[in-house]
């Protein structure tokens, strides 16, 4: 199960939790650390 968490800082698409513990944008395939998303969530 994957839930949308936060948004990509690059393209604005929603991020999905990755199996490795970080987050991935399915639109541009960028990866984000969880702390990075929380600190920048607006
Ligand atoms: Zn993106």
mmCIF file of the protein (N, C-alpha, C, O) and its ligand, coordinates in Angstrom:
data_MODEL
# 
_entry.id   MODEL 
# 
loop_
_entity.id 
_entity.type 
_entity.pdbx_number_of_molecules 
1 polymer     1 
2 non-polymer 1 
# 
_entity_poly.entity_id                      1 
_entity_poly.type                           'polypeptide(L)' 
_entity_poly.nstd_linkage                   no 
_entity_poly.nstd_monomer                   no 
_entity_poly.pdbx_seq_one_letter_code       
;(UNK)(UNK)(UNK)(UNK)(UNK)(UNK)(UNK)(UNK)(UNK)(UNK)(UNK)(UNK)(UNK)(UNK)(UNK)(UNK)
(UNK)(UNK)(UNK)(UNK)(UNK)(UNK)(UNK)(UNK)(UNK)(UNK)(UNK)(UNK)(UNK)(UNK)(UNK)(UNK)
(UNK)(UNK)(UNK)(UNK)(UNK)(UNK)(UNK)(UNK)(UNK)(UNK)
;
_entity_poly.pdbx_seq_one_letter_code_can   XXXXXXXXXXXXXXXXXXXXXXXXXXXXXXXXXXXXXXXXXX 
_entity_poly.pdbx_strand_id                 A 
# 
loop_
_entity_poly_seq.entity_id 
_entity_poly_seq.num 
_entity_poly_seq.mon_id 
_entity_poly_seq.hetero 
1 1  UNK n 
1 2  UNK n 
1 3  UNK n 
1 4  UNK n 
1 5  UNK n 
1 6  UNK n 
1 7  UNK n 
1 8  UNK n 
1 9  UNK n 
1 10 UNK n 
1 11 UNK n 
1 12 UNK n 
1 13 UNK n 
1 14 UNK n 
1 15 UNK n 
1 16 UNK n 
1 17 UNK n 
1 18 UNK n 
1 19 UNK n 
1 20 UNK n 
1 21 UNK n 
1 22 UNK n 
1 23 UNK n 
1 24 UNK n 
1 25 UNK n 
1 26 UNK n 
1 27 UNK n 
1 28 UNK n 
1 29 UNK n 
1 30 UNK n 
1 31 UNK n 
1 32 UNK n 
1 33 UNK n 
1 34 UNK n 
1 35 UNK n 
1 36 UNK n 
1 37 UNK n 
1 38 UNK n 
1 39 UNK n 
1 40 UNK n 
1 41 UNK n 
1 42 UNK n 
# 
loop_
_struct_asym.id 
_struct_asym.entity_id 
A 1 
B 2 
# 
loop_
_chem_comp.id 
_chem_comp.type 
_chem_comp.mon_nstd_flag 
UNK 'L-peptide linking' . 
ZN  non-polymer         . 
# 
_pdbx_entity_nonpoly.entity_id   2 
_pdbx_entity_nonpoly.name        ? 
_pdbx_entity_nonpoly.comp_id     ZN 
# 
_pdbx_nonpoly_scheme.asym_id         B 
_pdbx_nonpoly_scheme.entity_id       2 
_pdbx_nonpoly_scheme.mon_id          ZN 
_pdbx_nonpoly_scheme.ndb_seq_num     1 
_pdbx_nonpoly_scheme.pdb_seq_num     101 
_pdbx_nonpoly_scheme.auth_seq_num    101 
_pdbx_nonpoly_scheme.pdb_mon_id      ZN 
_pdbx_nonpoly_scheme.auth_mon_id     ZN 
_pdbx_nonpoly_scheme.pdb_strand_id   A 
_pdbx_nonpoly_scheme.pdb_ins_code    . 
# 
loop_
_atom_site.group_PDB 
_atom_site.id 
_atom_site.type_symbol 
_atom_site.label_atom_id 
_atom_site.label_alt_id 
_atom_site.label_comp_id 
_atom_site.label_asym_id 
_atom_site.label_entity_id 
_atom_site.label_seq_id 
_atom_site.pdbx_PDB_ins_code 
_atom_site.Cartn_x 
_atom_site.Cartn_y 
_atom_site.Cartn_z 
_atom_site.occupancy 
_atom_site.B_iso_or_equiv 
_atom_site.pdbx_formal_charge 
_atom_site.auth_seq_id 
_atom_site.auth_comp_id 
_atom_site.auth_asym_id 
_atom_site.auth_atom_id 
_atom_site.pdbx_PDB_model_num 
ATOM   1   N  N  . UNK A 1 1  ? 0.836  -1.202 0.000   1.00 0.00 ? 1   UNK A N  1 
ATOM   2   C  CA . UNK A 1 1  ? 0.000  0.000  0.000   1.00 0.00 ? 1   UNK A CA 1 
ATOM   3   C  C  . UNK A 1 1  ? 0.863  1.241  0.000   1.00 0.00 ? 1   UNK A C  1 
ATOM   4   O  O  . UNK A 1 1  ? 1.846  1.324  0.737   1.00 0.00 ? 1   UNK A O  1 
ATOM   5   N  N  . UNK A 1 2  ? 0.508  2.182  -0.804  1.00 0.00 ? 2   UNK A N  1 
ATOM   6   C  CA . UNK A 1 2  ? 1.255  3.430  -0.841  1.00 0.00 ? 2   UNK A CA 1 
ATOM   7   C  C  . UNK A 1 2  ? 0.282  4.598  -0.754  1.00 0.00 ? 2   UNK A C  1 
ATOM   8   O  O  . UNK A 1 2  ? -0.739 4.639  -1.440  1.00 0.00 ? 2   UNK A O  1 
ATOM   9   N  N  . UNK A 1 3  ? 0.627  5.533  0.101   1.00 0.00 ? 3   UNK A N  1 
ATOM   10  C  CA . UNK A 1 3  ? -0.225 6.695  0.248   1.00 0.00 ? 3   UNK A CA 1 
ATOM   11  C  C  . UNK A 1 3  ? 0.528  7.945  -0.189  1.00 0.00 ? 3   UNK A C  1 
ATOM   12  O  O  . UNK A 1 3  ? 1.736  8.048  0.024   1.00 0.00 ? 3   UNK A O  1 
ATOM   13  N  N  . UNK A 1 4  ? -0.152 8.862  -0.778  1.00 0.00 ? 4   UNK A N  1 
ATOM   14  C  CA . UNK A 1 4  ? 0.498  10.123 -1.145  1.00 0.00 ? 4   UNK A CA 1 
ATOM   15  C  C  . UNK A 1 4  ? 0.950  10.883 0.087   1.00 0.00 ? 4   UNK A C  1 
ATOM   16  O  O  . UNK A 1 4  ? 0.162  11.125 1.002   1.00 0.00 ? 4   UNK A O  1 
ATOM   17  N  N  . UNK A 1 5  ? 2.214  11.256 0.107   1.00 0.00 ? 5   UNK A N  1 
ATOM   18  C  CA . UNK A 1 5  ? 2.747  11.998 1.251   1.00 0.00 ? 5   UNK A CA 1 
ATOM   19  C  C  . UNK A 1 5  ? 3.566  13.171 0.731   1.00 0.00 ? 5   UNK A C  1 
ATOM   20  O  O  . UNK A 1 5  ? 4.624  12.980 0.131   1.00 0.00 ? 5   UNK A O  1 
ATOM   21  N  N  . UNK A 1 6  ? 3.090  14.350 0.957   1.00 0.00 ? 6   UNK A N  1 
ATOM   22  C  CA . UNK A 1 6  ? 3.833  15.527 0.557   1.00 0.00 ? 6   UNK A CA 1 
ATOM   23  C  C  . UNK A 1 6  ? 3.837  15.733 -0.946  1.00 0.00 ? 6   UNK A C  1 
ATOM   24  O  O  . UNK A 1 6  ? 3.151  15.034 -1.691  1.00 0.00 ? 6   UNK A O  1 
ATOM   25  N  N  . UNK A 1 7  ? 4.627  16.710 -1.376  1.00 0.00 ? 7   UNK A N  1 
ATOM   26  C  CA . UNK A 1 7  ? 4.688  17.024 -2.794  1.00 0.00 ? 7   UNK A CA 1 
ATOM   27  C  C  . UNK A 1 7  ? 6.133  17.153 -3.242  1.00 0.00 ? 7   UNK A C  1 
ATOM   28  O  O  . UNK A 1 7  ? 7.015  17.510 -2.460  1.00 0.00 ? 7   UNK A O  1 
ATOM   29  N  N  . UNK A 1 8  ? 6.355  16.860 -4.499  1.00 0.00 ? 8   UNK A N  1 
ATOM   30  C  CA . UNK A 1 8  ? 7.677  16.984 -5.086  1.00 0.00 ? 8   UNK A CA 1 
ATOM   31  C  C  . UNK A 1 8  ? 8.057  18.464 -5.163  1.00 0.00 ? 8   UNK A C  1 
ATOM   32  O  O  . UNK A 1 8  ? 7.274  19.297 -5.618  1.00 0.00 ? 8   UNK A O  1 
ATOM   33  N  N  . UNK A 1 9  ? 9.274  18.772 -4.708  1.00 0.00 ? 9   UNK A N  1 
ATOM   34  C  CA . UNK A 1 9  ? 9.712  20.165 -4.731  1.00 0.00 ? 9   UNK A CA 1 
ATOM   35  C  C  . UNK A 1 9  ? 10.085 20.593 -6.140  1.00 0.00 ? 9   UNK A C  1 
ATOM   36  O  O  . UNK A 1 9  ? 10.261 21.780 -6.414  1.00 0.00 ? 9   UNK A O  1 
ATOM   37  N  N  . UNK A 1 10 ? 10.203 19.629 -7.017  1.00 0.00 ? 10  UNK A N  1 
ATOM   38  C  CA . UNK A 1 10 ? 10.657 19.936 -8.372  1.00 0.00 ? 10  UNK A CA 1 
ATOM   39  C  C  . UNK A 1 10 ? 9.490  20.165 -9.319  1.00 0.00 ? 10  UNK A C  1 
ATOM   40  O  O  . UNK A 1 10 ? 9.494  21.131 -10.082 1.00 0.00 ? 10  UNK A O  1 
ATOM   41  N  N  . UNK A 1 11 ? 8.503  19.300 -9.281  1.00 0.00 ? 11  UNK A N  1 
ATOM   42  C  CA . UNK A 1 11 ? 7.404  19.394 -10.249 1.00 0.00 ? 11  UNK A CA 1 
ATOM   43  C  C  . UNK A 1 11 ? 6.052  19.585 -9.578  1.00 0.00 ? 11  UNK A C  1 
ATOM   44  O  O  . UNK A 1 11 ? 5.070  19.904 -10.248 1.00 0.00 ? 11  UNK A O  1 
ATOM   45  N  N  . UNK A 1 12 ? 5.988  19.395 -8.258  1.00 0.00 ? 12  UNK A N  1 
ATOM   46  C  CA . UNK A 1 12 ? 4.741  19.646 -7.546  1.00 0.00 ? 12  UNK A CA 1 
ATOM   47  C  C  . UNK A 1 12 ? 3.805  18.455 -7.483  1.00 0.00 ? 12  UNK A C  1 
ATOM   48  O  O  . UNK A 1 12 ? 2.726  18.542 -6.897  1.00 0.00 ? 12  UNK A O  1 
ATOM   49  N  N  . UNK A 1 13 ? 4.211  17.335 -8.087  1.00 0.00 ? 13  UNK A N  1 
ATOM   50  C  CA . UNK A 1 13 ? 3.377  16.137 -8.015  1.00 0.00 ? 13  UNK A CA 1 
ATOM   51  C  C  . UNK A 1 13 ? 3.457  15.520 -6.625  1.00 0.00 ? 13  UNK A C  1 
ATOM   52  O  O  . UNK A 1 13 ? 4.368  15.816 -5.852  1.00 0.00 ? 13  UNK A O  1 
ATOM   53  N  N  . UNK A 1 14 ? 2.497  14.666 -6.320  1.00 0.00 ? 14  UNK A N  1 
ATOM   54  C  CA . UNK A 1 14 ? 2.483  14.033 -5.008  1.00 0.00 ? 14  UNK A CA 1 
ATOM   55  C  C  . UNK A 1 14 ? 3.579  12.981 -4.905  1.00 0.00 ? 14  UNK A C  1 
ATOM   56  O  O  . UNK A 1 14 ? 3.945  12.336 -5.888  1.00 0.00 ? 14  UNK A O  1 
ATOM   57  N  N  . UNK A 1 15 ? 4.096  12.824 -3.683  1.00 0.00 ? 15  UNK A N  1 
ATOM   58  C  CA . UNK A 1 15 ? 5.129  11.834 -3.433  1.00 0.00 ? 15  UNK A CA 1 
ATOM   59  C  C  . UNK A 1 15 ? 4.519  10.583 -2.822  1.00 0.00 ? 15  UNK A C  1 
ATOM   60  O  O  . UNK A 1 15 ? 3.513  10.643 -2.115  1.00 0.00 ? 15  UNK A O  1 
ATOM   61  N  N  . UNK A 1 16 ? 5.144  9.455  -3.107  1.00 0.00 ? 16  UNK A N  1 
ATOM   62  C  CA . UNK A 1 16 ? 4.679  8.186  -2.553  1.00 0.00 ? 16  UNK A CA 1 
ATOM   63  C  C  . UNK A 1 16 ? 5.789  7.537  -1.747  1.00 0.00 ? 16  UNK A C  1 
ATOM   64  O  O  . UNK A 1 16 ? 6.968  7.641  -2.084  1.00 0.00 ? 16  UNK A O  1 
ATOM   65  N  N  . UNK A 1 17 ? 5.393  6.870  -0.684  1.00 0.00 ? 17  UNK A N  1 
ATOM   66  C  CA . UNK A 1 17 ? 6.369  6.222  0.178   1.00 0.00 ? 17  UNK A CA 1 
ATOM   67  C  C  . UNK A 1 17 ? 7.068  5.092  -0.567  1.00 0.00 ? 17  UNK A C  1 
ATOM   68  O  O  . UNK A 1 17 ? 6.427  4.249  -1.196  1.00 0.00 ? 17  UNK A O  1 
ATOM   69  N  N  . UNK A 1 18 ? 8.381  5.094  -0.483  1.00 0.00 ? 18  UNK A N  1 
ATOM   70  C  CA . UNK A 1 18 ? 9.166  4.077  -1.160  1.00 0.00 ? 18  UNK A CA 1 
ATOM   71  C  C  . UNK A 1 18 ? 9.463  2.938  -0.194  1.00 0.00 ? 18  UNK A C  1 
ATOM   72  O  O  . UNK A 1 18 ? 9.520  3.146  1.018   1.00 0.00 ? 18  UNK A O  1 
ATOM   73  N  N  . UNK A 1 19 ? 9.649  1.749  -0.723  1.00 0.00 ? 19  UNK A N  1 
ATOM   74  C  CA . UNK A 1 19 ? 9.864  0.583  0.122   1.00 0.00 ? 19  UNK A CA 1 
ATOM   75  C  C  . UNK A 1 19 ? 11.137 0.696  0.935   1.00 0.00 ? 19  UNK A C  1 
ATOM   76  O  O  . UNK A 1 19 ? 11.261 0.065  1.985   1.00 0.00 ? 19  UNK A O  1 
ATOM   77  N  N  . UNK A 1 20 ? 12.083 1.490  0.465   1.00 0.00 ? 20  UNK A N  1 
ATOM   78  C  CA . UNK A 1 20 ? 13.360 1.640  1.161   1.00 0.00 ? 20  UNK A CA 1 
ATOM   79  C  C  . UNK A 1 20 ? 13.288 2.657  2.293   1.00 0.00 ? 20  UNK A C  1 
ATOM   80  O  O  . UNK A 1 20 ? 14.267 2.842  3.016   1.00 0.00 ? 20  UNK A O  1 
ATOM   81  N  N  . UNK A 1 21 ? 12.157 3.310  2.457   1.00 0.00 ? 21  UNK A N  1 
ATOM   82  C  CA . UNK A 1 21 ? 11.977 4.196  3.588   1.00 0.00 ? 21  UNK A CA 1 
ATOM   83  C  C  . UNK A 1 21 ? 11.993 5.663  3.251   1.00 0.00 ? 21  UNK A C  1 
ATOM   84  O  O  . UNK A 1 21 ? 11.717 6.502  4.109   1.00 0.00 ? 21  UNK A O  1 
ATOM   85  N  N  . UNK A 1 22 ? 12.313 5.989  2.010   1.00 0.00 ? 22  UNK A N  1 
ATOM   86  C  CA . UNK A 1 22 ? 12.233 7.388  1.629   1.00 0.00 ? 22  UNK A CA 1 
ATOM   87  C  C  . UNK A 1 22 ? 10.992 7.598  0.753   1.00 0.00 ? 22  UNK A C  1 
ATOM   88  O  O  . UNK A 1 22 ? 10.075 6.777  0.768   1.00 0.00 ? 22  UNK A O  1 
ATOM   89  N  N  . UNK A 1 23 ? 10.966 8.683  0.002   1.00 0.00 ? 23  UNK A N  1 
ATOM   90  C  CA . UNK A 1 23 ? 9.788  8.982  -0.800  1.00 0.00 ? 23  UNK A CA 1 
ATOM   91  C  C  . UNK A 1 23 ? 10.181 9.265  -2.236  1.00 0.00 ? 23  UNK A C  1 
ATOM   92  O  O  . UNK A 1 23 ? 11.271 9.761  -2.518  1.00 0.00 ? 23  UNK A O  1 
ATOM   93  N  N  . UNK A 1 24 ? 9.278  8.940  -3.126  1.00 0.00 ? 24  UNK A N  1 
ATOM   94  C  CA . UNK A 1 24 ? 9.585  9.078  -4.536  1.00 0.00 ? 24  UNK A CA 1 
ATOM   95  C  C  . UNK A 1 24 ? 8.471  9.787  -5.280  1.00 0.00 ? 24  UNK A C  1 
ATOM   96  O  O  . UNK A 1 24 ? 7.287  9.547  -5.044  1.00 0.00 ? 24  UNK A O  1 
ATOM   97  N  N  . UNK A 1 25 ? 8.876  10.669 -6.185  1.00 0.00 ? 25  UNK A N  1 
ATOM   98  C  CA . UNK A 1 25 ? 7.934  11.307 -7.096  1.00 0.00 ? 25  UNK A CA 1 
ATOM   99  C  C  . UNK A 1 25 ? 7.796  10.426 -8.325  1.00 0.00 ? 25  UNK A C  1 
ATOM   100 O  O  . UNK A 1 25 ? 8.785  10.127 -8.994  1.00 0.00 ? 25  UNK A O  1 
ATOM   101 N  N  . UNK A 1 26 ? 6.579  10.012 -8.624  1.00 0.00 ? 26  UNK A N  1 
ATOM   102 C  CA . UNK A 1 26 ? 6.372  9.117  -9.756  1.00 0.00 ? 26  UNK A CA 1 
ATOM   103 C  C  . UNK A 1 26 ? 6.419  9.865  -11.079 1.00 0.00 ? 26  UNK A C  1 
ATOM   104 O  O  . UNK A 1 26 ? 6.501  9.252  -12.144 1.00 0.00 ? 26  UNK A O  1 
ATOM   105 N  N  . UNK A 1 27 ? 6.367  11.176 -11.010 1.00 0.00 ? 27  UNK A N  1 
ATOM   106 C  CA . UNK A 1 27 ? 6.365  11.975 -12.227 1.00 0.00 ? 27  UNK A CA 1 
ATOM   107 C  C  . UNK A 1 27 ? 7.784  12.184 -12.760 1.00 0.00 ? 27  UNK A C  1 
ATOM   108 O  O  . UNK A 1 27 ? 8.038  11.996 -13.950 1.00 0.00 ? 27  UNK A O  1 
ATOM   109 N  N  . UNK A 1 28 ? 8.705  12.574 -11.876 1.00 0.00 ? 28  UNK A N  1 
ATOM   110 C  CA . UNK A 1 28 ? 10.068 12.851 -12.334 1.00 0.00 ? 28  UNK A CA 1 
ATOM   111 C  C  . UNK A 1 28 ? 11.083 11.923 -11.676 1.00 0.00 ? 28  UNK A C  1 
ATOM   112 O  O  . UNK A 1 28 ? 12.286 12.057 -11.902 1.00 0.00 ? 28  UNK A O  1 
ATOM   113 N  N  . UNK A 1 29 ? 10.603 10.979 -10.861 1.00 0.00 ? 29  UNK A N  1 
ATOM   114 C  CA . UNK A 1 29 ? 11.457 9.945  -10.268 1.00 0.00 ? 29  UNK A CA 1 
ATOM   115 C  C  . UNK A 1 29 ? 12.483 10.482 -9.282  1.00 0.00 ? 29  UNK A C  1 
ATOM   116 O  O  . UNK A 1 29 ? 13.459 9.797  -8.975  1.00 0.00 ? 29  UNK A O  1 
ATOM   117 N  N  . UNK A 1 30 ? 12.283 11.674 -8.790  1.00 0.00 ? 30  UNK A N  1 
ATOM   118 C  CA . UNK A 1 30 ? 13.173 12.182 -7.755  1.00 0.00 ? 30  UNK A CA 1 
ATOM   119 C  C  . UNK A 1 30 ? 12.845 11.522 -6.430  1.00 0.00 ? 30  UNK A C  1 
ATOM   120 O  O  . UNK A 1 30 ? 11.708 11.134 -6.161  1.00 0.00 ? 30  UNK A O  1 
ATOM   121 N  N  . UNK A 1 31 ? 13.890 11.407 -5.605  1.00 0.00 ? 31  UNK A N  1 
ATOM   122 C  CA . UNK A 1 31 ? 13.717 10.758 -4.307  1.00 0.00 ? 31  UNK A CA 1 
ATOM   123 C  C  . UNK A 1 31 ? 13.948 11.778 -3.208  1.00 0.00 ? 31  UNK A C  1 
ATOM   124 O  O  . UNK A 1 31 ? 14.783 12.673 -3.340  1.00 0.00 ? 31  UNK A O  1 
ATOM   125 N  N  . UNK A 1 32 ? 13.199 11.633 -2.121  1.00 0.00 ? 32  UNK A N  1 
ATOM   126 C  CA . UNK A 1 32 ? 13.314 12.559 -1.003  1.00 0.00 ? 32  UNK A CA 1 
ATOM   127 C  C  . UNK A 1 32 ? 13.383 11.795 0.309   1.00 0.00 ? 32  UNK A C  1 
ATOM   128 O  O  . UNK A 1 32 ? 12.759 10.748 0.480   1.00 0.00 ? 32  UNK A O  1 
ATOM   129 N  N  . UNK A 1 33 ? 14.162 12.354 1.231   1.00 0.00 ? 33  UNK A N  1 
ATOM   130 C  CA . UNK A 1 33 ? 14.188 11.810 2.576   1.00 0.00 ? 33  UNK A CA 1 
ATOM   131 C  C  . UNK A 1 33 ? 12.946 12.281 3.318   1.00 0.00 ? 33  UNK A C  1 
ATOM   132 O  O  . UNK A 1 33 ? 12.431 13.362 3.032   1.00 0.00 ? 33  UNK A O  1 
ATOM   133 N  N  . UNK A 1 34 ? 12.462 11.494 4.257   1.00 0.00 ? 34  UNK A N  1 
ATOM   134 C  CA . UNK A 1 34 ? 11.245 11.837 4.966   1.00 0.00 ? 34  UNK A CA 1 
ATOM   135 C  C  . UNK A 1 34 ? 11.384 13.159 5.723   1.00 0.00 ? 34  UNK A C  1 
ATOM   136 O  O  . UNK A 1 34 ? 10.445 13.954 5.771   1.00 0.00 ? 34  UNK A O  1 
ATOM   137 N  N  . UNK A 1 35 ? 12.552 13.388 6.310   1.00 0.00 ? 35  UNK A N  1 
ATOM   138 C  CA . UNK A 1 35 ? 12.752 14.614 7.069   1.00 0.00 ? 35  UNK A CA 1 
ATOM   139 C  C  . UNK A 1 35 ? 12.721 15.820 6.154   1.00 0.00 ? 35  UNK A C  1 
ATOM   140 O  O  . UNK A 1 35 ? 12.265 16.895 6.543   1.00 0.00 ? 35  UNK A O  1 
ATOM   141 N  N  . UNK A 1 36 ? 13.196 15.642 4.962   1.00 0.00 ? 36  UNK A N  1 
ATOM   142 C  CA . UNK A 1 36 ? 13.213 16.746 4.004   1.00 0.00 ? 36  UNK A CA 1 
ATOM   143 C  C  . UNK A 1 36 ? 11.802 17.173 3.652   1.00 0.00 ? 36  UNK A C  1 
ATOM   144 O  O  . UNK A 1 36 ? 11.528 18.361 3.486   1.00 0.00 ? 36  UNK A O  1 
ATOM   145 N  N  . UNK A 1 37 ? 10.906 16.203 3.539   1.00 0.00 ? 37  UNK A N  1 
ATOM   146 C  CA . UNK A 1 37 ? 9.519  16.512 3.202   1.00 0.00 ? 37  UNK A CA 1 
ATOM   147 C  C  . UNK A 1 37 ? 8.827  17.206 4.366   1.00 0.00 ? 37  UNK A C  1 
ATOM   148 O  O  . UNK A 1 37 ? 8.132  18.204 4.174   1.00 0.00 ? 37  UNK A O  1 
ATOM   149 N  N  . UNK A 1 38 ? 9.015  16.684 5.566   1.00 0.00 ? 38  UNK A N  1 
ATOM   150 C  CA . UNK A 1 38 ? 8.331  17.252 6.716   1.00 0.00 ? 38  UNK A CA 1 
ATOM   151 C  C  . UNK A 1 38 ? 8.760  18.684 6.978   1.00 0.00 ? 38  UNK A C  1 
ATOM   152 O  O  . UNK A 1 38 ? 7.945  19.528 7.352   1.00 0.00 ? 38  UNK A O  1 
ATOM   153 N  N  . UNK A 1 39 ? 10.053 18.955 6.778   1.00 0.00 ? 39  UNK A N  1 
ATOM   154 C  CA . UNK A 1 39 ? 10.567 20.284 7.082   1.00 0.00 ? 39  UNK A CA 1 
ATOM   155 C  C  . UNK A 1 39 ? 10.096 21.311 6.065   1.00 0.00 ? 39  UNK A C  1 
ATOM   156 O  O  . UNK A 1 39 ? 10.092 22.511 6.344   1.00 0.00 ? 39  UNK A O  1 
ATOM   157 N  N  . UNK A 1 40 ? 9.701  20.846 4.892   1.00 0.00 ? 40  UNK A N  1 
ATOM   158 C  CA . UNK A 1 40 ? 9.333  21.768 3.839   1.00 0.00 ? 40  UNK A CA 1 
ATOM   159 C  C  . UNK A 1 40 ? 7.827  21.735 3.548   1.00 0.00 ? 40  UNK A C  1 
ATOM   160 O  O  . UNK A 1 40 ? 7.350  22.437 2.656   1.00 0.00 ? 40  UNK A O  1 
ATOM   161 N  N  . UNK A 1 41 ? 7.102  20.942 4.282   1.00 0.00 ? 41  UNK A N  1 
ATOM   162 C  CA . UNK A 1 41 ? 5.673  20.854 4.025   1.00 0.00 ? 41  UNK A CA 1 
ATOM   163 C  C  . UNK A 1 41 ? 5.000  22.180 4.320   1.00 0.00 ? 41  UNK A C  1 
ATOM   164 O  O  . UNK A 1 41 ? 5.169  22.738 5.405   1.00 0.00 ? 41  UNK A O  1 
ATOM   165 N  N  . UNK A 1 42 ? 4.249  22.683 3.375   1.00 0.00 ? 42  UNK A N  1 
ATOM   166 C  CA . UNK A 1 42 ? 3.601  23.983 3.562   1.00 0.00 ? 42  UNK A CA 1 
ATOM   167 C  C  . UNK A 1 42 ? 2.113  23.767 3.714   1.00 0.00 ? 42  UNK A C  1 
ATOM   168 O  O  . UNK A 1 42 ? 1.364  24.729 3.884   1.00 0.00 ? 42  UNK A O  1 
HETATM 169 ZN ZN . ZN  B 2 .  ? 8.589  15.405 -9.291  1.00 0.00 ? 101 ZN  A ZN 1 
# 
